[in-house]
Amino acid sequence: MLRRIHDGILQFLLYGESFGPCQDWRVIIALARIGGLRCPNEVLQLRWEDVNWEHNKFYVHSPKTERHDGGEGRWAPLFPELKKELETLFFSSLSEGKEFVINRYRDASQNLRTTFEKIVRRAGLEMFPSPFRNLRMTRSNEIYRKYGAYIESQWMGHSGRVRADHYLMLTDNDFLEASQWTVQTDSAGSKRESSGKKGGKKTADSCFPAFFPAVQGSNALHGIEGAKRSKQ
């Protein structure tokens, strides 16, 4: 079941005063929710040498897609919130002399989902299904809506078909924007004259409004920023 993990839940999980997780877990949560990494395999594969601080990006090793041509890994951006958590961990004693970013939870016998459930319940929140998948799915939708299909596929490391079948979802904001969207006619088009002279005969398409006006707002459904008026 897909469920959007909104920013309020993220901030509460990361910075709850009475139950705040350790810095390793803050990074794990940030990598999954903000970086969009698959957890645990991509998260635990991340090394400090993969982080390019200067160019604000990091390399993600992807065991799930490495069998595909070019699928062994990808570059992803160091989003501000993610960079903050990584820097805090990097400059702490926990990372001194360490190769991997996450070190406390590398034991195969440790179940990250079980620990994450404890963090969620300590926060007084209801546990949501498929937690790591939903963290990644939420980020996939955000990137898709802001940057479009190509960049989303590059940063998230999956195909457009996988995105459409398993990641995209409607949000309450979609319905809110739709409730504020009004169809506007193309007034210039309705006055267009075929001869270019005053009193000239109007063309057939000038008698009708534009059926595909520009979509208002930046987050149109399916990432379409604007639909072009159809040509008659």
Secondary structure, DSSP 4 states (H G I P E B T S, - for coil): ------HHHHHHHHH-TTT---HHHHHHHHHHHTS---TTHHHHH-BGGGEETTTTEEEEE-TTTTTSTT-SEEEEE--HHHHHHHHHHHTSGGGTT-SBS--TT--TT--HHHHHHHHHHHTTPPPPSSHHHHHHHHHHHHHHHHH-HHHHHHHHT--HHHHHHHT----HHHHHHHHT------HHHHT--SSSSTTPPPPGGGGS--SSPPPSSS--GGG---PPPPP-
